[in-house]
């Protein structure tokens, strides 16, 4: 199984200006550093929570045909864009939407709705293309935006990962802010 980003989000859930307000910084001297902390914080929040904060396209490749419901690894899922079976020679065949049932949401799910074609002597995998994330920054929940701000501020203030005096750790408030949106997988 592999998860690959096809298309990244076109923006971040908070702006550089919003983060600078949070940091109480008014000049532009460190905008590049602050923007780097912002991008790193967004990616870290997404990774810690199994989330996509803004709309982005992903491809999940499975090694075998799923006979059970597939729970997509990122939330929220906005749409399931395509399901493709791949034969042993690597030839793809996109399935008709009538052959699967996709359920967007948190978490997104996909299950077979009928028999899938076997394009060769052996089916070698399935690729599920989907869009995950909130539609825009305005629809991204405020607690997740706050988690990004707190973590970006931490990255900005603690520019070194470790030193003799401290060891890097994520502020506990970040996990508390992410927790209601994290999908627990058993």
Residue frames relative to the residue before (quaternion, step in Angstrom):
aa qw qx qy qz dx dy dz
X 1.0000 0.0000 0.0000 0.0000 0.00 0.00 0.00
X 0.0616 0.7864 -0.6135 0.0378 3.55 -1.00 0.84
X 0.2238 -0.7514 0.6114 0.1069 3.52 -1.18 0.72
X 0.0043 -0.8142 0.5773 -0.0614 3.56 -0.68 1.15
X 0.3704 -0.7110 0.5486 0.2374 3.54 -0.93 0.88
X 0.2838 -0.7641 0.5626 0.1383 3.56 -0.83 1.08
X 0.8014 -0.0111 0.0735 0.5935 3.53 0.89 -1.01
X 0.3327 -0.7620 0.5172 0.2026 3.62 -0.61 1.08
X 0.6342 -0.5027 0.3908 0.4387 3.59 -1.22 0.18
X 0.4974 -0.6815 0.4520 0.2895 3.59 -1.11 0.62
X 0.7778 0.1300 -0.0825 0.6094 3.60 1.29 -0.21
X 0.4744 -0.6127 0.5270 0.3489 3.55 -1.31 -0.17
X 0.6104 -0.6026 0.3665 0.3605 3.62 -1.12 0.53
X 0.7496 0.1637 -0.1654 0.6197 3.57 1.25 -0.28
X 0.4678 -0.6866 0.4846 0.2737 3.56 -1.15 0.60
X 0.6629 -0.4712 0.3983 0.4242 3.52 -1.33 0.24
X 0.6381 0.5396 -0.3184 0.4476 3.58 1.00 -0.83
X 0.6506 0.5068 -0.3132 0.4709 3.60 0.97 -0.83
X 0.6638 0.4894 -0.3075 0.4747 3.58 0.96 -0.81
X 0.6384 0.5141 -0.3328 0.4662 3.61 0.98 -0.77
X 0.6096 0.5272 -0.3499 0.4775 3.61 1.06 -0.66
X 0.6458 0.5184 -0.3099 0.4671 3.58 0.97 -0.89
X 0.7154 0.4391 -0.2381 0.4886 3.59 1.00 -0.84
X 0.3303 -0.7564 0.4804 0.2966 3.59 1.32 -0.33
X 0.4199 0.6582 -0.4907 0.3869 3.52 0.92 1.05
X 0.1797 -0.8263 0.5290 0.0709 3.58 -0.76 1.04
X 0.6878 0.4640 -0.3102 0.4641 3.62 1.07 -0.48
X 0.5027 -0.6725 0.4710 0.2705 3.54 -1.33 0.26
X 0.3477 0.7894 -0.4607 0.2094 3.59 1.26 0.12
X 0.8039 0.2503 -0.1214 0.5257 3.59 0.97 -0.76
X 0.2077 0.8211 -0.5105 0.1483 3.60 1.13 0.53
X 0.6512 0.5154 -0.3296 0.4490 3.62 0.93 -0.81
X 0.6557 0.5005 -0.3019 0.4780 3.59 0.96 -0.86
X 0.6651 0.4961 -0.3003 0.4704 3.59 0.92 -0.90
X 0.6504 0.5041 -0.3207 0.4691 3.59 0.95 -0.81
X 0.6258 0.5264 -0.3347 0.4682 3.60 1.03 -0.70
X 0.6429 0.5051 -0.3135 0.4830 3.58 1.03 -0.79
X 0.6244 0.5457 -0.3273 0.4530 3.58 1.06 -0.77
X 0.6834 0.4779 -0.2875 0.4711 3.58 0.81 -0.99
X 0.6542 0.5068 -0.3129 0.4661 3.60 0.94 -0.87
X 0.6564 0.5122 -0.3120 0.4577 3.60 0.97 -0.81
X 0.6295 0.5228 -0.3403 0.4634 3.60 0.96 -0.80
X 0.6876 0.4800 -0.2914 0.4603 3.59 0.81 -0.97
X 0.6507 0.5136 -0.3180 0.4601 3.59 1.02 -0.76
X 0.6408 0.5047 -0.3230 0.4799 3.61 0.98 -0.80
X 0.6418 0.5152 -0.3249 0.4659 3.59 0.96 -0.83
X 0.6855 0.4866 -0.2875 0.4590 3.59 0.89 -0.93
X 0.6698 0.5049 -0.3075 0.4493 3.61 0.91 -0.86
X 0.7813 0.3530 -0.1783 0.4828 3.58 1.03 -0.74
X 0.4003 -0.6941 0.4983 0.3313 3.61 1.22 -0.18
X 0.4639 0.7002 -0.3933 0.3739 3.53 1.15 0.78
X 0.1774 -0.6823 0.6834 0.1895 3.47 -1.44 0.17
X 0.3022 -0.8043 0.4820 0.1714 3.58 -0.43 1.17
X 0.7752 0.0976 -0.0818 0.6187 3.59 1.13 -0.58
X 0.6973 -0.5029 0.3141 0.4027 3.55 -1.21 0.59
X 0.1546 0.7519 -0.6200 0.1623 3.53 -0.91 1.09
X 0.3747 -0.7393 0.5181 0.2109 3.55 -1.08 0.71
X 0.0902 -0.7943 0.6006 -0.0137 3.51 -1.06 0.98
X 0.1939 -0.7445 0.6246 0.1344 3.52 -1.31 0.39
X 0.1307 -0.7686 0.6245 0.0462 3.55 -0.81 1.09
X 0.1071 -0.7951 0.5958 0.0374 3.57 -0.69 1.10
X 0.1606 -0.7774 0.6056 0.0561 3.54 -0.83 1.11
X 0.5031 -0.6785 0.4544 0.2830 3.57 -1.05 0.75
X 0.7927 0.1777 -0.0847 0.5770 3.57 1.17 -0.56
X 0.6174 -0.5224 0.4273 0.4042 3.55 -1.29 0.24
X 0.3538 -0.7392 0.5222 0.2361 3.60 -0.78 0.92
X 0.1900 -0.7726 0.5954 0.1114 3.56 -0.90 0.93
X 0.6805 0.3859 -0.2552 0.5682 3.55 1.32 -0.29
X 0.6690 -0.4609 0.3843 0.4385 3.55 -1.31 0.08
X 0.2678 -0.7391 0.5987 0.1537 3.57 -0.99 0.90
X 0.1953 -0.7477 0.6240 0.1155 3.56 -0.84 1.00
X 0.3698 -0.7496 0.5063 0.2122 3.56 -0.60 1.15
X 0.5200 -0.7250 0.3763 0.2500 3.58 -0.91 0.96
X 0.7248 0.3498 -0.2466 0.5398 3.63 1.22 -0.08
X 0.1231 -0.7794 0.6111 0.0627 3.54 -1.17 0.64
X 0.6233 -0.2140 -0.7511 -0.0391 1.55 -2.12 1.25
X 0.3924 -0.6926 0.5497 0.2532 3.57 -1.13 0.63
X 0.2951 -0.7733 0.5421 0.1448 3.56 -0.73 1.12
X 0.7965 -0.1275 0.1113 0.5805 3.59 0.99 -0.81
X 0.3037 -0.6691 0.6345 0.2398 3.51 -1.34 0.42
X 0.2749 -0.8373 0.4622 0.0983 3.53 -0.35 1.33
X 0.7892 -0.1456 0.1201 0.5844 3.59 1.00 -0.75
X 0.1398 -0.7340 0.6563 0.1049 3.52 -1.29 0.56
X 0.0501 -0.8121 0.5797 -0.0429 3.54 -0.74 1.14
X 0.2344 -0.7363 0.6158 0.1543 3.56 -0.97 0.89
X 0.1875 -0.7817 0.5902 0.0739 3.55 -1.09 0.77
X 0.3051 -0.7622 0.5372 0.1933 3.60 -0.74 0.99
X 0.7468 -0.4259 0.2799 0.4273 3.56 -1.33 0.16
X 0.6743 0.4739 -0.2978 0.4816 3.61 1.14 -0.54
X 0.5718 -0.6201 0.3688 0.3904 3.60 1.28 -0.02
X 0.4717 0.6764 -0.4452 0.3490 3.60 1.25 0.16
X 0.2670 -0.7904 0.5308 0.1492 3.61 -0.67 1.06
X 0.0517 -0.7609 0.6453 0.0434 3.56 -1.22 0.59
X 0.2952 -0.7721 0.5405 0.1571 3.57 -0.51 1.21
X 0.3748 -0.7488 0.5100 0.1966 3.55 -0.86 1.00
X 0.5133 -0.5979 0.5148 0.3377 3.54 -1.19 0.58
X 0.5770 -0.6176 0.4040 0.3499 3.62 -0.96 0.76
X 0.5847 0.5881 -0.3756 0.4136 3.62 1.15 -0.44
X 0.6571 0.5320 -0.3096 0.4351 3.62 1.22 -0.38
X 0.7733 0.2009 -0.1570 0.5805 3.59 1.25 0.00
X 0.2809 -0.7224 0.6051 0.1819 3.51 -1.27 0.49
X 0.1070 -0.7926 0.5993 0.0340 3.53 -0.68 1.11
X 0.1099 -0.7849 0.6083 0.0421 3.54 -0.95 0.91
X 0.2461 -0.7719 0.5678 0.1454 3.59 -0.29 1.21
X 0.4702 0.6749 -0.4965 0.2774 3.55 -1.27 0.25
X 0.5263 -0.5938 0.4955 0.3534 3.51 -1.29 -0.48
X 0.4937 -0.4261 -0.7125 0.2590 1.60 -0.49 2.41
X 0.5253 -0.5929 0.4978 0.3531 3.55 -1.29 0.29
X 0.1211 -0.8039 0.5811 0.0374 3.54 -1.05 0.78
X 0.0827 -0.7600 0.6418 0.0603 3.52 -1.29 0.49
X 0.0863 0.7803 -0.6182 0.0405 3.55 -1.01 0.79
X 0.5930 -0.5779 0.4347 0.3541 3.51 -1.24 0.54
X 0.1963 -0.7787 0.5864 0.1060 3.57 -1.04 0.80
X 0.7867 0.0299 -0.0171 0.6164 3.56 1.28 0.07
X 0.6836 -0.4698 0.3341 0.4476 3.58 -1.22 0.02
X 0.3141 -0.7426 0.5628 0.1818 3.54 -0.94 0.92
X 0.5108 -0.6446 0.4606 0.3338 3.58 -1.00 0.72
X 0.2637 -0.7143 0.6226 0.1805 3.50 -1.22 0.56
X 0.2356 -0.8452 0.4626 0.1272 3.61 -0.03 1.28
X 0.7987 0.1555 -0.1031 0.5721 3.60 1.17 -0.01
X 0.7456 -0.3749 0.2714 0.4795 3.56 -1.23 -0.19
X 0.8004 0.0689 -0.0198 0.5952 3.56 1.13 -0.57
X 0.3354 -0.7219 0.5691 0.2060 3.56 -0.90 0.92
X 0.2245 -0.8321 0.5002 0.0836 3.56 -0.67 1.11
X 0.8194 -0.1522 0.0896 0.5453 3.60 1.12 -0.04
X 0.2700 -0.7223 0.6153 0.1633 3.48 -1.40 0.15
X 0.1445 -0.7719 0.6143 0.0770 3.56 -0.99 0.88
X 0.1171 -0.7773 0.6171 0.0357 3.56 -0.84 1.05
X 0.1422 -0.7743 0.6138 0.0582 3.57 -0.62 1.17
X 0.1024 0.8072 -0.5722 0.1024 3.56 -0.80 0.99
X 0.3518 -0.6929 0.5880 0.2246 3.52 -1.33 0.40
X 0.0462 -0.7957 0.6038 -0.0123 3.54 -0.82 1.05
X 0.6180 0.5599 -0.4148 0.3642 3.54 -1.18 0.56
X 0.5744 -0.5651 0.4675 0.3636 3.50 -1.33 0.31
X 0.6465 -0.5814 0.3398 0.3584 3.57 -1.07 0.76
X 0.7942 -0.0990 0.1008 0.5910 3.58 0.96 -0.84
X 0.7206 -0.4428 0.3020 0.4399 3.57 -1.29 0.14
X 0.6271 0.5559 -0.3407 0.4262 3.59 1.03 -0.72
X 0.7288 0.4134 -0.2447 0.4880 3.62 1.05 -0.63
X 0.4873 0.6220 -0.4508 0.4152 3.61 1.27 0.03
X 0.4993 -0.6837 0.4334 0.3089 3.62 -0.71 1.00
X 0.5783 -0.6295 0.4125 0.3149 3.56 -1.01 0.89
X 0.6343 0.5221 -0.3705 0.4333 3.67 0.90 -0.67
X 0.6456 0.5014 -0.3315 0.4710 3.62 1.05 -0.66
X 0.6216 0.5154 -0.3400 0.4820 3.58 1.05 -0.68
X 0.6419 0.5177 -0.3210 0.4658 3.57 1.02 -0.80
X 0.6153 0.5374 -0.3449 0.4622 3.61 1.02 -0.74
X 0.6384 0.5145 -0.3229 0.4727 3.58 1.00 -0.82
X 0.6668 0.5043 -0.3109 0.4521 3.60 0.88 -0.90
X 0.6594 0.5056 -0.3104 0.4617 3.60 0.90 -0.92
X 0.6971 0.4636 -0.2825 0.4682 3.58 0.86 -0.92
X 0.6329 0.5147 -0.3367 0.4703 3.61 0.99 -0.74
X 0.6314 0.5155 -0.3297 0.4764 3.61 1.01 -0.76
X 0.6347 0.5216 -0.3216 0.4708 3.57 1.02 -0.80
X 0.6571 0.4987 -0.3069 0.4748 3.59 0.94 -0.88
X 0.6506 0.5225 -0.3122 0.4541 3.59 0.99 -0.83
X 0.7233 0.4396 -0.2449 0.4729 3.58 0.89 -0.94
X 0.7573 0.2907 -0.1569 0.5633 3.60 1.06 -0.74
X 0.0560 -0.8692 0.4912 0.0114 3.54 0.43 1.22
X 0.6949 0.3829 -0.2647 0.5481 3.58 1.20 -0.29
X 0.5112 -0.6726 0.4416 0.3021 3.59 -0.92 0.89
X 0.8009 -0.0393 0.0466 0.5957 3.59 0.91 -0.86
X 0.0034 -0.7545 0.6552 0.0381 3.50 -1.32 0.33
X 0.7116 -0.4197 0.3137 0.4681 3.57 -1.25 -0.10
X 0.7258 0.4604 -0.2343 0.4541 3.56 1.11 -0.68
X 0.8309 0.1047 -0.0336 0.5454 3.61 1.01 -0.58
X 0.2576 -0.7185 0.6244 0.1659 3.50 -1.31 0.44
X 0.5447 -0.6460 0.4285 0.3200 3.56 -0.93 0.89
X 0.1505 0.7436 -0.6449 0.0921 3.53 -1.05 0.86
X 0.4712 -0.6548 0.5136 0.2922 3.52 -1.21 0.53
X 0.5254 -0.6222 0.4590 0.3553 3.61 -0.91 0.80
X 0.5485 -0.6475 0.4223 0.3186 3.59 -0.93 0.92
X 0.5934 0.5900 -0.3724 0.4014 3.59 1.06 -0.61
X 0.5791 0.5839 -0.3810 0.4225 3.60 1.12 -0.57
X 0.6842 0.4649 -0.2897 0.4814 3.59 0.84 -0.91
X 0.6317 0.5295 -0.3356 0.4561 3.59 1.04 -0.72
X 0.6709 0.4933 -0.2968 0.4674 3.60 1.01 -0.75
X 0.6816 0.4851 -0.2770 0.4727 3.59 1.09 -0.74
X 0.5474 0.6980 -0.3754 0.2689 3.59 1.02 -0.88
X 0.6941 0.4750 -0.3292 0.4291 3.68 0.74 -0.79
X 0.7103 0.4456 -0.2497 0.4843 3.60 1.19 -0.43
X 0.5531 0.6156 -0.3810 0.4122 3.58 1.28 -0.25
X 0.3236 -0.7324 0.5672 0.1929 3.55 -0.96 0.92
X 0.2844 -0.7500 0.5742 0.1640 3.54 -0.75 1.06
X 0.1144 -0.7986 0.5899 0.0334 3.57 -0.72 1.07
X 0.2236 -0.7892 0.5624 0.1043 3.53 -0.85 1.03
